[in-house]
């Protein structure tokens, strides 16, 4: 267990030294380059998801109205049959 921790610590120190050497040469470490590329991909994905979400939010009222119209039509057709299986509620508005 102690050996594993020492090896892990040695690895971290080794990577840190390598990072410093690469920075001193004026280059960007490979880890940083990959991390920056991943960040760009994630930001692009978030922007695409936000665009899609905005489109879905804009389409929602039309979809709800369409669904309600379809259900209303189905109920009217069921009521128009000779033996309607739909029981309407009594008018309680007045």
LINBEL-V724107 format. One line per field, one symbol per residue. psi: psi as a letter, one per 30 degrees, with the letter a starting at -180 (. if undefined). A space follows every 10 residues. Layout:
psi = ???
This chain:
psi = eeeeeeeeee eeeeeeeeee eeeffglkke eeeeeeeeee eeeeeeeeee eeeeeeeefe eeeeeeeeee eeeeeeeeff leikgkjlkl jgf.
